[in-house]
């Protein structure tokens, strides 16, 4: 049994022209996505993730001198990781004399965790 199909030649699409209509669109706005990506990127390092875990489970502020023995890195390296977490808005610190005391900012991970649900 022969089937008659009408074939049309392929044509090259112009740059930026869609091949088809999208089925779904993102719910997240660009600015919101950039903010969540910054937080996710900061948490993408195992040491930073472990630091946030220690800080969120601690009842108060933790001195950097208490954090250094928990990790197999030097104090400057640990401070670098804490600086990245501060830049992402996940942790904050306060100075007391020579030492800095770190804590997870209230609600810092709420936005990301709500979106992941």
Number of C-alpha atoms within 10 A of each C-alpha: 3 4 5 6 6 6 6 6 6 6 6 7 9 8 6 6 8 9 8 6 6 7 5 6 6 7 8 11 8 10 9 12 15 12 15 19 14 18 21 15 13 22 20 11 12 10 16 19 16 14 23 20 12 15 19 16 10 12 8 12 16 19 17 17 12 9 17 16 11 11 12 10 12 11 15 10 12 19 16 13 19 23 17 19 23 18 14 20 18 21 22 19 19 13 10 9 6 5 13 16 17 22 23 25 15 11 11 14 16 10 13 17 11 8 11 7 5
